[in-house]
Amino acid sequence: MTDHSPGRRNFLLKAAAAGTLTIVGSRLGRRTHASGPVGESPHSWVMVIDQDKCTGCGYCTKACQAHNDVPPTIEWCRVIEAGKVGERQVYLSRPCMHCDHAPCISVCPVKASYKRADGIVMMNYDRCIGCRYCEVACPYGARAFNWQAFTGDNPAVPEWGEPEIERRPRGVPEKCSFCYHRIERGLALGLEPGKDVDATPACVAACPVKARTFGDINDHESEVSQLLATNPHFRLREDMGTNPHVYYLPARRDEA
């Protein structure tokens, strides 16, 4: 059993902070890199979000909160107003970017954040000491800290789905995981993530206008590969060298 007691967590936090200050100080002025992938995988999962289709309905946010049992005060998948194209409002839906070179991994003093070989950036919540270095390091604001334990009913359940994973404890940051549990379950059943609903992230499955697409970019015949090969696209903060696994198709101006 894992001891989540406040006394143990505070002790670990202070110990890690004291040791890490020295490490961080020695790294000033030079770039750090994420640790290597864990394990082996033939897949590299990516998400493509079409801003031309997104209506800002928030179905993705609600489905995520239900299936991942996320507190109503936290949004793993935020939908943000991103200006207008012509007279039309454009939205930016922002899950975790699942970066190849993730700053959150580089700064974690206890290796609670790590990247799988299939590109998914994960959290080991039992190992996390709550220092919040990862939250500060993330250039996308994709992590949120649990200041309080999430108890009681989830208002997104059952309308938007049923919880499929355990709630995270108080004192750790949490984030989008590309619904890795749905991917793994689907692959074990011979399903194809991105095509079969039960093997696809909840936000993608819930989108009523098909603005989100998920799949394996290593498969050149996959829908995500075809979309990226035939459409202009961009990623957020590519200048930082994070190499995100979330791509956006920009909104197009309506023609007369």
KOLGU-509466 format. One record per residue: x, y, z of N, C-alpha, C, CB in turn; residue in three letters. Coordinates in steps of 0.1 Angstrom, whole numbers, plus 5000, padded with zeros to 4 digits. Glycine has a CB too. Layout:
<nodes>
  neast  nnorth   nup  caeast  canorth  caup  ceast  cnorth   cup  cbeast  cbnorth  cbup  residuo
      X       Y     Z       X        Y     Z      X       Y     Z       X        Y     Z      Ala
...
</nodes>
This chain:
<nodes>
  neast  nnorth   nup  caeast  canorth  caup  ceast  cnorth   cup  cbeast  cbnorth  cbup  residuo
   5008    4988  5000    5000     5000  5000   5009    5012  5000    4991     5000  5012      Met
   5004    5023  4994    5011     5036  4993   5006    5045  5004    5009     5042  4979      Thr
   5016    5050  5012    5012     5059  5022   5010    5074  5017    5023     5059  5033      Asp
   4998    5078  5017    4994     5092  5012   4993    5102  5024    4982     5092  5004      His
   4998    5098  5035    4996     5107  5047   5003    5121  5045    5002     5100  5060      Ser
   4997    5131  5051    5003     5145  5049   5017    5146  5054    4994     5155  5056      Pro
   5020    5139  5065    5033     5139  5071   5044    5134  5061    5034     5132  5084      Gly
   5041    5122  5055    5051     5116  5046   5052    5125  5033    5046     5102  5042      Arg
   5041    5130  5028    5042     5139  5016   5050    5151  5019    5027     5142  5011      Arg
   5047    5158  5030    5055     5170  5034   5070    5167  5035    5049     5176  5046      Asn
   5073    5156  5041    5087     5152  5043   5094    5150  5029    5089     5140  5051      Phe
   5087    5143  5020    5093     5140  5007   5094    5153  4999    5084     5130  5000      Leu
   5084    5162  5000    5084     5175  4993   5096    5183  4997    5071     5182  4995      Leu
   5099    5184  5010    5110     5192  5015   5123    5186  5011    5109     5194  5030      Lys
   5124    5173  5012    5137     5166  5008   5140    5168  4994    5136     5151  5012      Ala
   5130    5166  4985    5132     5167  4971   5135    5181  4967    5119     5162  4963      Ala
   5128    5191  4973    5130     5205  4970   5144    5209  4973    5120     5214  4977      Ala
   5149    5204  4985    5163     5208  4989   5173    5202  4979    5166     5203  5003      Ala
   5171    5190  4975    5181     5184  4965   5179    5190  4951    5179     5169  4965      Gly
   5167    5193  4947    5165     5197  4934   5170    5211  4931    5151     5196  4930      Thr
   5170    5220  4941    5175     5234  4939   5189    5234  4934    5174     5242  4953      Leu
   5197    5224  4939    5211     5223  4935   5211    5219  4920    5219     5214  4943      Thr
   5203    5209  4917    5203     5204  4903   5198    5215  4893    5193     5192  4902      Ile
   5187    5222  4897    5182     5233  4888   5192    5244  4886    5169     5239  4894      Val
   5199    5248  4898    5209     5258  4897   5220    5255  4887    5214     5261  4910      Gly
   5224    5242  4887    5235     5238  4878   5231    5238  4864    5240     5224  4882      Ser
   5218    5238  4861    5213     5237  4847   5210    5251  4841    5201     5228  4847      Arg
   5211    5261  4849    5208     5274  4844   5218    5277  4832    5209     5285  4855      Leu
   5211    5283  4822    5219     5287  4810   5222    5276  4800    5233     5292  4815      Gly
   5216    5264  4802    5217     5253  4792   5204    5246  4792    5229     5244  4795      Arg
   5201    5241  4780    5188     5235  4777   5188    5221  4783    5186     5234  4762      Arg
   5176    5217  4789    5174     5204  4794   5166    5196  4784    5168     5204  4808      Thr
   5167    5183  4785    5159     5174  4776   5151    5164  4784    5168     5167  4766      His
   5140    5160  4778    5131     5150  4784   5138    5136  4784    5118     5149  4778      Ala
   5135    5128  4794    5141     5115  4795   5135    5107  4783    5138     5108  4808      Ser
   5141    5096  4780    5137     5088  4768   5124    5080  4771    5148     5078  4765      Gly
   5119    5075  4760    5106     5068  4761   5107    5056  4769    5101     5064  4747      Pro
   5096    5052  4775    5095     5040  4783   5090    5028  4775    5087     5042  4796      Val
   5097    5017  4774    5092     5006  4766   5094    5007  4751    5078     5003  4770      Gly
   5087    4999  4744    5087     4999  4730   5073    4998  4724    5095     4987  4724      Glu
   5070    5005  4713    5057     5005  4707   5058    5008  4692    5048     5015  4714      Ser
   5050    5001  4684    5050     5005  4670   5041    5017  4667    5044     4993  4662      Pro
   5034    5022  4677    5025     5033  4675   5030    5046  4680    5012     5030  4683      His
   5025    5057  4674    5028     5070  4679   5015    5078  4678    5040     5077  4670      Ser
   5008    5080  4689    4994     5085  4689   4994    5100  4688    4987     5080  4701      Trp
   4986    5105  4679    4985     5120  4678   4970    5123  4677    4992     5125  4666      Val
   4967    5136  4680    4953     5141  4679   4954    5153  4669    4947     5145  4693      Met
   4944    5154  4660    4942     5165  4651   4929    5172  4654    4943     5160  4636      Val
   4930    5185  4657    4918     5193  4660   4915    5203  4649    4919     5200  4674      Ile
   4904    5202  4643    4900     5211  4632   4893    5223  4637    4891     5203  4621      Asp
   4899    5235  4637    4893     5247  4642   4882    5252  4633    4904     5258  4643      Gln
   4882    5247  4621    4871     5251  4611   4858    5245  4615    4875     5248  4597      Asp
   4859    5233  4622    4847     5226  4625   4842    5228  4640    4849     5211  4624      Lys
   4852    5231  4649    4849     5233  4663   4839    5244  4665    4862     5235  4671      Cys
   4828    5242  4673    4818     5252  4676   4819    5257  4690    4804     5246  4673      Thr
   4829    5252  4698    4830     5256  4712   4819    5250  4721    4830     5271  4713      Gly
   4813    5239  4717    4802     5234  4725   4806    5229  4739    4795     5223  4717      Cys
   4819    5225  4740    4823     5220  4753   4820    5205  4756    4818     5228  4764      Gly
   4815    5198  4746    4812     5184  4748   4825    5176  4752    4805     5177  4735      Tyr
   4836    5180  4745    4848     5173  4748   4852    5174  4763    4860     5178  4739      Cys
   4850    5186  4768    4854     5189  4782   4845    5180  4792    4852     5204  4786      Thr
   4832    5180  4789    4823     5172  4798   4826    5157  4797    4809     5175  4794      Lys
   4828    5152  4785    4831     5138  4783   4844    5134  4790    4831     5134  4769      Ala
   4854    5143  4789    4866     5140  4796   4864    5140  4811    4877     5151  4793      Cys
   4857    5150  4817    4854     5150  4831   4847    5138  4836    4847     5163  4835      Gln
   4838    5133  4828    4830     5121  4832   4839    5108  4832    4818     5119  4823      Ala
   4845    5105  4820    4852     5093  4818   4865    5092  4826    4856     5091  4803      His
   4871    5104  4829    4883     5104  4837   4881    5108  4852    4894     5113  4831      Asn
   4868    5110  4855    4864     5114  4869   4872    5126  4874    4866     5102  4879      Asp
   4872    5137  4865    4878     5149  4868   4869    5159  4876    4883     5156  4855      Val
   4874    5165  4886    4866     5174  4894   4860    5186  4885    4874     5180  4906      Pro
   4849    5191  4889    4843     5202  4881   4851    5215  4881    4829     5205  4886      Pro
   4860    5216  4890    4869     5228  4891   4881    5227  4882    4873     5230  4905      Thr
   4883    5215  4876    4895     5213  4867   4890    5208  4853    4904     5202  4874      Ile
   4897    5213  4843    4894     5209  4830   4907    5204  4823    4888     5221  4821      Glu
   4907    5191  4820    4919     5185  4813   4918    5190  4799    4918     5170  4814      Trp
   4907    5192  4794    4905     5197  4780   4897    5210  4780    4898     5186  4771      Cys
   4905    5221  4779    4898     5234  4779   4895    5238  4765    4908     5244  4786      Arg
   4884    5246  4764    4880     5252  4751   4880    5267  4753    4865     5247  4746      Val
   4889    5273  4745    4892     5288  4747   4888    5295  4734    4907     5290  4750      Ile
   4882    5307  4736    4879     5316  4725   4892    5321  4719    4869     5327  4729      Glu
   4894    5320  4706    4907     5323  4700   4905    5333  4689    4913     5311  4694      Ala
   4896    5343  4691    4894     5353  4681   4884    5349  4670    4908     5357  4674      Gly
   4885    5357  4659    4875     5355  4648   4882    5354  4635    4865     5366  4648      Lys
   4876    5346  4626    4880     5346  4612   4868    5352  4604    4884     5331  4607      Val
   4869    5363  4599    4857     5370  4594   4848    5374  4605    4850     5362  4583      Gly
   4836    5370  4604    4826     5372  4614   4824    5360  4623    4812     5376  4608      Glu
   4831    5349  4621    4829     5337  4628   4839    5335  4639    4831     5325  4618      Arg
   4833    5332  4651    4841     5329  4663   4849    5316  4661    4833     5329  4676      Gln
   4862    5317  4665    4871     5305  4664   4875    5301  4678    4883     5308  4655      Val
   4876    5287  4680    4879     5282  4693   4892    5274  4692    4867     5273  4698      Tyr
   4899    5274  4704    4911     5265  4705   4908    5255  4717    4923     5274  4708      Leu
   4907    5243  4713    4906     5232  4723   4919    5227  4727    4896     5221  4718      Ser
   4923    5227  4740    4936     5224  4744   4937    5213  4755    4942     5237  4750      Arg
   4940    5201  4750    4943     5190  4760   4958    5191  4763    4939     5176  4754      Pro
   4963    5181  4770    4978     5180  4771   4983    5177  4757    4982     5168  4781      Cys
   4995    5183  4754    5001     5182  4741   5009    5170  4739    5010     5194  4738      Met
   5012    5162  4750    5020     5150  4749   5032    5152  4741    5011     5138  4743      His
   5041    5161  4745    5053     5165  4738   5063    5154  4738    5059     5178  4745      Cys
   5071    5153  4727    5082     5144  4726   5093    5149  4736    5088     5143  4712      Asp
   5095    5162  4737    5105     5168  4746   5097    5176  4756    5116     5177  4738      His
   5092    5169  4765    5082     5175  4775   5090    5182  4786    5073     5165  4780      Ala
   5088    5195  4788    5095     5202  4800   5090    5196  4813    5092     5217  4799      Pro
   5078    5192  4814    5073     5186  4827   5081    5174  4831    5058     5183  4825      Cys
   5086    5166  4821    5094     5155  4825   5108    5159  4829    5095     5145  4812      Ile
   5113    5169  4822    5127     5173  4825   5129    5178  4839    5131     5184  4815      Ser
   5118    5185  4844    5120     5192  4857   5115    5183  4869    5112     5204  4858      Val
   5109    5172  4867    5103     5164  4878   5115    5157  4886    5094     5153  4872      Cys
   5116    5160  4898    5127     5155  4906   5126    5141  4910    5129     5163  4919      Pro
   5114    5135  4909    5112     5121  4913   5107    5112  4902    5102     5121  4925      Val
   5108    5117  4889    5104     5109  4878   5089    5104  4878    5113     5098  4876      Lys
   5081    5113  4884    5067     5109  4884   5060    5112  4871    5059     5118  4895      Ala
   5066    5121  4863    5062     5124  4849   5071    5116  4840    5062     5139  4846      Ser
   5066    5109  4830    5074     5101  4821   5066    5100  4808    5077     5087  4827      Tyr
   5074    5096  4797    5068     5095  4784   5068    5080  4780    5075     5103  4774      Lys
   5057    5075  4775    5057     5062  4770   5062    5061  4756    5042     5056  4770      Arg
   5066    5049  4751    5071     5048  4737   5061    5052  4727    5076     5034  4735      Ala
   5048    5051  4730    5038     5055  4720   5035    5070  4720    5025     5047  4723      Asp
   5043    5078  4728    5042     5092  4728   5033    5098  4738    5036     5096  4715      Gly
   5026    5090  4746    5018     5095  4757   5026    5099  4769    5007     5085  4760      Ile
   5024    5111  4774    5031     5116  4786   5022    5113  4798    5034     5132  4785      Val
   5027    5105  4807    5020     5100  4818   5024    5106  4832    5021     5085  4819      Met
   5016    5103  4842    5018     5107  4856   5017    5095  4865    5009     5118  4860      Met
   5027    5093  4873    5027     5083  4883   5022    5090  4896    5040     5075  4885      Asn
   5010    5090  4899    5004     5098  4910   5009    5093  4924    4989     5098  4910      Tyr
   5012    5080  4925    5018     5075  4938   5032    5080  4940    5018     5059  4937      Asp
   5039    5082  4930    5053     5087  4931   5054    5102  4933    5061     5083  4919      Arg
   5044    5110  4928    5044     5124  4928   5044    5129  4943    5031     5130  4921      Cys
   5053    5140  4945    5054     5146  4958   5047    5160  4959    5068     5147  4962      Ile
   5041    5164  4948    5033     5176  4948   5041    5189  4947    5025     5177  4960      Gly
   5053    5188  4942    5062     5200  4942   5057    5211  4931    5076     5196  4939      Cys
   5049    5206  4922    5043     5215  4911   5053    5220  4901    5036     5226  4918      Arg
   5065    5215  4901    5075     5219  4891   5070    5217  4877    5089     5212  4893      Tyr
   5063    5205  4875    5058     5202  4862   5047    5212  4857    5052     5188  4862      Cys
   5039    5216  4867    5028     5225  4864   5034    5239  4859    5019     5227  4876      Glu
   5044    5243  4866    5051     5256  4862   5058    5255  4849    5060     5260  4873      Val
   5064    5243  4846    5073     5242  4834   5064    5240  4822    5081     5229  4836      Ala
   5052    5235  4823    5044     5233  4811   5040    5246  4804    5031     5225  4814      Cys
   5044    5248  4791    5041     5260  4784   5027    5261  4779    5051     5262  4773      Pro
   5019    5251  4781    5005     5250  4776   4995    5251  4787    5003     5238  4769      Tyr
   4999    5252  4800    4990     5252  4811   4981    5240  4812    4981     5265  4810      Gly
   4987    5228  4808    4978     5216  4807   4977    5209  4820    4985     5207  4797      Ala
   4983    5213  4831    4982     5206  4844   4975    5215  4854    4996     5202  4849      Arg
   4968    5208  4863    4960     5215  4874   4963    5208  4887    4945     5216  4871      Ala
   4965    5215  4897    4968     5210  4910   4956    5207  4919    4977     5219  4918      Phe
   4956    5195  4925    4945     5191  4934   4947    5197  4948    4944     5176  4935      Asn
   4942    5209  4951    4943     5215  4964   4934    5208  4974    4939     5230  4963      Trp
   4923    5202  4970    4914     5195  4978   4911    5181  4973    4901     5203  4980      Gln
   4908    5172  4981    4904     5158  4977   4890    5160  4970    4903     5148  4988      Ala
   4889    5153  4959    4876     5153  4951   4867    5142  4957    4878     5151  4936      Phe
   4857    5146  4965    4848     5137  4971   4834    5140  4966    4848     5137  4986      Thr
   4825    5130  4968    4811     5133  4964   4808    5129  4949    4807     5147  4967      Gly
   4797    5134  4944    4793     5130  4931   4800    5139  4921    4778     5132  4929      Asp
   4802    5133  4909    4807     5140  4897   4795    5145  4889    4817     5131  4889      Asn
   4794    5159  4888    4782     5164  4881   4781    5160  4866    4781     5179  4882      Pro
   4792    5156  4860    4793     5152  4846   4788    5137  4844    4807     5153  4840      Ala
   4786    5130  4855    4782     5116  4855   4767    5115  4859    4791     5107  4864      Val
   4759    5108  4853    4762     5099  4841   4759    5105  4827    4754     5086  4842      Pro
   4755    5118  4827    4750     5123  4814   4761    5122  4804    4746     5138  4816      Glu
   4774    5124  4808    4785     5125  4798   4793    5112  4798    4793     5137  4800      Trp
   4790    5103  4806    4797     5090  4806   4799    5086  4821    4811     5092  4800      Gly
   4806    5074  4822    4809     5068  4835   4824    5068  4838    4803     5054  4836      Glu
   4828    5070  4850    4843     5070  4853   4849    5057  4849    4845     5073  4868      Pro
   4861    5058  4843    4868     5046  4839   4882    5044  4846    4871     5046  4824      Glu
   4886    5054  4854    4899     5054  4861   4896    5059  4875    4910     5061  4854      Ile
   4906    5057  4884    4905     5062  4898   4907    5077  4899    4914     5054  4907      Glu
   4901    5083  4909    4904     5097  4912   4918    5098  4917    4893     5102  4922      Arg
   4924    5110  4914    4937     5113  4919   4936    5118  4933    4944     5123  4910      Arg
   4946    5116  4941    4946     5121  4955   4948    5136  4956    4957     5114  4963      Pro
   4945    5141  4968    4949     5155  4970   4964    5157  4970    4942     5160  4984      Arg
   4968    5169  4966    4982     5172  4966   4991    5168  4954    4988     5166  4978      Gly
   4984    5165  4943    4992     5162  4931   4985    5170  4919    4991     5146  4928      Val
   4994    5173  4909    4988     5179  4897   4983    5167  4888    4999     5187  4889      Pro
   4972    5170  4881    4967     5160  4872   4965    5166  4858    4953     5154  4877      Glu
   4963    5157  4848    4963     5161  4834   4957    5151  4825    4976     5166  4829      Lys
   4954    5155  4812    4950     5146  4802   4960    5135  4799    4947     5154  4789      Cys
   4955    5123  4797    4964     5111  4794   4961    5105  4780    4962     5101  4805      Ser
   4954    5112  4771    4949     5107  4759   4940    5095  4761    4961     5103  4750      Phe
   4934    5094  4773    4926     5082  4776   4934    5069  4773    4912     5082  4769      Cys
   4946    5068  4778    4954     5056  4776   4947    5043  4779    4967     5057  4783      Tyr
   4939    5043  4789    4932     5031  4793   4922    5026  4782    4925     5033  4806      His
   4916    5035  4775    4907     5032  4764   4915    5026  4752    4899     5044  4760      Arg
   4927    5032  4750    4936     5028  4739   4940    5013  4742    4948     5037  4738      Ile
   4945    5011  4754    4951     4998  4758   4940    4987  4758    4958     4998  4771      Glu
   4928    4991  4763    4917     4981  4763   4913    4978  4749    4905     4987  4771      Arg
   4912    4988  4741    4908     4986  4727   4918    4977  4719    4907     4999  4720      Gly
   4931    4980  4721    4941     4972  4714   4940    4957  4718    4955     4977  4716      Leu
   4938    4955  4731    4937     4941  4736   4925    4934  4731    4936     4942  4752      Ala
   4915    4942  4727    4903     4936  4721   4903    4935  4706    4891     4943  4726      Leu
   4914    4940  4700    4915     4940  4686   4909    4952  4679    4910     4927  4680      Gly
   4906    4962  4687    4900     4974  4681   4911    4984  4676    4891     4981  4692      Leu
   4907    4994  4668    4916     5004  4663   4913    5017  4669    4915     5004  4648      Glu
   4922    5023  4677    4920     5036  4683   4919    5046  4671    4932     5040  4692      Pro
   4909    5055  4673    4906     5065  4662   4895    5061  4653    4918     5067  4654      Gly
   4893    5048  4652    4881     5043  4644   4871    5037  4653    4886     5032  4634      Lys
   4874    5029  4662    4865     5022  4671   4863    5031  4683    4869     5008  4675      Asp
   4850    5035  4686    4847     5044  4697   4853    5040  4710    4832     5046  4698      Val
   4851    5027  4714    4856     5022  4727   4871    5022  4729    4850     5008  4729      Asp
   4878    5024  4718    4893     5024  4719   4899    5039  4716    4899     5015  4709      Ala
   4890    5048  4716    4893     5062  4713   4891    5071  4724    4885     5067  4701      Thr
   4900    5082  4726    4898     5091  4737   4884    5097  4738    4908     5103  4736      Pro
   4879    5098  4750    4865     5102  4752   4861    5115  4745    4862     5103  4767      Ala
   4871    5125  4745    4868     5138  4739   4866    5137  4724    4880     5148  4742      Cys
   4873    5128  4718    4872     5126  4704   4858    5119  4701    4883     5117  4698      Val
   4855    5109  4708    4843     5102  4706   4830    5110  4709    4842     5089  4715      Ala
   4832    5120  4717    4820     5128  4721   4817    5140  4712    4822     5133  4735      Ala
   4827    5144  4704    4826     5156  4695   4815    5154  4685    4839     5159  4688      Cys
   4804    5163  4686    4793     5161  4677   4795    5165  4663    4781     5169  4683      Pro
   4806    5173  4660    4808     5178  4647   4821    5172  4641    4809     5193  4647      Val
   4826    5162  4647    4838     5155  4642   4850    5164  4640    4835     5148  4629      Lys
   4852    5174  4650    4863     5183  4649   4876    5177  4654    4860     5196  4656      Ala
   4875    5165  4660    4887     5159  4666   4889    5145  4659    4886     5158  4681      Arg
   4902    5143  4656    4905     5130  4650   4917    5125  4658    4909     5131  4635      Thr
   4917    5112  4660    4928     5105  4668   4933    5093  4660    4923     5101  4682      Phe
   4946    5091  4661    4951     5079  4654   4967    5078  4655    4947     5079  4640      Gly
   4972    5068  4648    4986     5065  4648   4993    5072  4636    4988     5050  4647      Asp
   5002    5081  4639    5009     5088  4628   5019    5080  4621    5015     5101  4633      Ile
   5023    5069  4628    5032     5059  4621   5025    5051  4610    5037     5049  4632      Asn
   5012    5051  4611    5004     5044  4600   5001    5055  4589    4991     5038  4606      Asp
   5007    5054  4578    5006     5064  4568   4992    5064  4561    5016     5063  4557      His
   4984    5053  4564    4971     5052  4558   4960    5057  4569    4968     5038  4554      Glu
   4964    5060  4581    4955     5064  4591   4949    5078  4587    4962     5065  4605      Ser
   4937    5081  4593    4931     5093  4590   4939    5105  4595    4917     5094  4597      Glu
   4946    5104  4606    4954     5116  4611   4965    5118  4601    4959     5113  4625      Val
   4971    5108  4596    4982     5110  4586   4977    5116  4573    4989     5096  4583      Ser
   4966    5112  4569    4960     5117  4557   4956    5132  4558    4948     5109  4552      Gln
   4950    5135  4570    4947     5149  4573   4959    5158  4572    4939     5150  4586      Leu
   4970    5154  4579    4982     5162  4580   4989    5163  4566    4991     5157  4590      Leu
   4987    5152  4558    4994     5152  4545   4987    5161  4535    4995     5138  4540      Ala
   4974    5164  4537    4966     5171  4527   4961    5185  4532    4955     5163  4523      Thr
   4964    5189  4544    4959     5202  4549   4970    5210  4556    4948     5199  4559      Asn
   4969    5223  4555    4978     5232  4563   4975    5229  4578    4976     5247  4560      Pro
   4986    5229  4586    4984     5226  4600   4995    5233  4608    4984     5211  4603      His
   4992    5234  4621    5002     5240  4630   5001    5233  4644    5000     5255  4632      Phe
   5012    5235  4652    5012     5230  4666   5015    5242  4675    5022     5219  4668      Arg
   5011    5242  4687    5013     5253  4696   5028    5253  4701    5003     5252  4708      Leu
   5033    5265  4701    5047     5268  4706   5057    5258  4700    5047     5267  4721      Arg
   5057    5256  4687    5067     5248  4681   5081    5254  4682    5063     5246  4666      Glu
   5081    5267  4685    5094     5274  4686   5102    5269  4698    5092     5288  4687      Asp
   5095    5262  4708    5102     5258  4720   5108    5244  4718    5092     5257  4731      Met
   5106    5237  4707    5112     5224  4704   5105    5213  4712    5126     5225  4707      Gly
   5093    5215  4717    5087     5204  4724   5081    5193  4716    5075     5210  4733      Thr
   5079    5195  4703    5073     5185  4694   5060    5179  4699    5084     5174  4691      Asn
   5050    5187  4700    5037     5182  4705   5031    5172  4696    5027     5194  4707      Pro
   5022    5164  4702    5015     5153  4695   5000    5158  4692    5015     5140  4703      His
   4997    5170  4694    4984     5176  4691   4986    5186  4679    4977     5183  4703      Val
   4979    5184  4668    4980     5193  4657   4967    5200  4655    4984     5184  4644      Tyr
   4967    5211  4649    4955     5219  4646   4954    5222  4631    4955     5232  4654      Tyr
   4942    5221  4626    4939     5226  4612   4933    5239  4614    4930     5216  4604      Leu
   4938    5250  4608    4933     5263  4611   4919    5266  4605    4943     5274  4606      Pro
   4912    5275  4611    4899     5279  4605   4901    5286  4592    4891     5288  4615      Ala
   4892    5283  4583    4893     5290  4570   4883    5301  4568    4891     5279  4558      Arg
   4886    5311  4561    4877     5322  4559   4866    5317  4550    4884     5335  4553      Arg
   4853    5320  4553    4842     5316  4544   4843    5324  4531    4828     5319  4551      Asp
   4841    5317  4520    4841     5323  4507   4827    5328  4504    4846     5314  4497      Glu
   4826    5339  4496    4814     5345  4492   4807    5336  4482    4815     5359  4487      Ala
</nodes>
